[in-house]
Amino acid sequence: MPYVDGYVLAVPVEKIDEYREMAVRAGEVWKEHGAIAYVECVADDVPYGELTSFPRAVQQKEGETTIFSWITYPSREARDAINAKVMADPRLKGQMNQAPFDPRRMIFGGFRSIVEL
């Protein structure tokens, strides 16, 4: 079963096109280094919950929207090796310093698949 890195972050609405361009570049690098899939989604039907929600989780501000993303890998071991190559890839050096979002509010983590239909 594949291994998945998941991400949730807030992006200013006026910077969605800039974010998309950055994501396409990053996705191409991840796929080139062996990722199975690279997916970026923008909020469409994401309510602001009373206790929990995607917007609350990323401290979404006025004028921002939520991005939900994931990268799939053949295994945890493959993910670790692929991410090491991606982080060393000169095409992405410094990208987080120029990101069109606040990386301090990004939620991320690695997940082991338990069901895939």
C-alpha positions as CSV (number, residue, x, y, z in Angstrom):
1,M,0.0,0.0,0.0
2,P,1.3,3.5,-0.8
3,Y,2.6,6.0,1.7
4,V,1.1,9.5,1.7
5,D,2.3,12.9,2.8
6,G,-0.6,15.2,3.5
7,Y,-0.7,19.0,3.6
8,V,-3.3,21.7,4.5
9,L,-2.5,25.4,4.2
10,A,-4.1,28.8,3.7
11,V,-3.3,30.9,0.6
12,P,-4.4,34.4,-0.2
13,V,-7.1,34.3,-2.9
14,E,-5.2,36.8,-5.0
15,K,-2.2,34.5,-4.9
16,I,-3.9,31.3,-6.1
17,D,-2.4,31.5,-9.6
18,E,1.1,32.1,-8.2
19,Y,0.6,29.2,-5.8
20,R,-0.6,27.0,-8.7
21,E,2.6,27.8,-10.7
22,M,4.8,26.9,-7.7
23,A,2.8,23.7,-7.1
24,V,3.2,22.6,-10.8
25,R,7.0,23.2,-10.6
26,A,7.2,21.3,-7.3
27,G,5.0,18.5,-8.5
28,E,7.1,18.0,-11.6
29,V,10.2,17.6,-9.3
30,W,8.5,15.2,-6.9
31,K,7.3,13.0,-9.8
32,E,10.7,13.1,-11.5
33,H,12.2,11.8,-8.3
34,G,9.7,9.0,-8.0
35,A,6.5,10.1,-6.4
36,I,3.5,8.2,-7.7
37,A,1.1,11.2,-7.5
38,Y,1.1,14.9,-6.6
39,V,-2.3,16.5,-6.0
40,E,-3.2,20.1,-5.0
41,C,-6.9,21.0,-4.3
42,V,-8.4,24.4,-3.5
43,A,-11.4,24.7,-1.1
44,D,-14.8,24.6,-2.8
45,D,-17.2,23.3,-0.1
46,V,-15.3,23.8,3.2
47,P,-17.4,25.3,6.0
48,Y,-15.9,27.1,8.9
49,G,-16.7,24.8,11.8
50,E,-17.6,25.7,15.3
51,L,-14.8,23.6,16.9
52,T,-12.8,22.1,14.1
53,S,-12.5,22.6,10.3
54,F,-9.8,23.0,7.7
55,P,-10.0,26.9,7.8
56,R,-9.6,26.8,11.6
57,A,-6.7,24.4,11.4
58,V,-4.7,26.7,9.3
59,Q,-5.9,29.9,10.9
60,Q,-7.4,31.1,7.6
61,K,-7.8,34.8,7.5
62,E,-10.1,37.1,5.5
63,G,-9.2,36.9,1.8
64,E,-7.6,33.5,2.1
65,T,-8.7,30.0,1.0
66,T,-7.6,26.6,2.1
67,I,-5.4,24.2,0.0
68,F,-5.6,20.4,0.7
69,S,-2.7,18.5,-0.9
70,W,-1.1,15.1,-0.9
71,I,1.8,13.2,-2.4
72,T,1.8,9.4,-2.8
73,Y,4.9,7.2,-2.7
74,P,5.4,3.4,-3.1
75,S,6.4,3.1,0.6
76,R,7.7,5.1,3.6
77,E,11.3,4.1,2.6
78,A,10.7,5.4,-1.0
79,R,9.2,8.6,0.5
80,D,12.2,9.3,2.6
81,A,14.6,8.7,-0.3
82,I,12.5,10.8,-2.7
83,N,12.1,13.7,-0.3
84,A,15.9,13.8,0.3
85,K,16.4,14.1,-3.5
86,V,13.7,16.8,-3.7
87,M,15.1,18.8,-0.8
88,A,18.5,18.7,-2.5
89,D,17.1,19.6,-6.0
90,P,18.4,23.1,-7.0
91,R,15.1,23.9,-8.8
92,L,13.3,24.1,-5.4
93,K,16.0,25.7,-3.3
94,G,14.7,28.7,-1.5
95,Q,11.1,28.2,-2.7
96,M,9.6,28.1,0.8
97,N,11.3,31.5,1.5
98,Q,9.4,33.0,-1.5
99,A,6.1,31.0,-1.1
100,P,2.8,32.8,-1.7
101,F,1.5,31.6,1.7
102,D,2.6,31.6,5.4
103,P,4.4,28.2,5.8
104,R,4.2,28.6,9.6
105,R,0.5,27.8,9.3
106,M,0.9,24.8,7.1
107,I,-0.1,21.4,8.6
108,F,1.7,18.4,7.3
109,G,2.5,14.8,8.1
110,G,3.2,11.3,6.7
111,F,0.5,8.6,6.7
112,R,0.6,4.9,6.3
113,S,-2.3,3.6,4.1
114,I,-4.7,1.2,5.7
115,V,-7.5,1.1,3.1
116,E,-7.3,1.7,-0.7
117,L,-10.2,0.6,-2.9
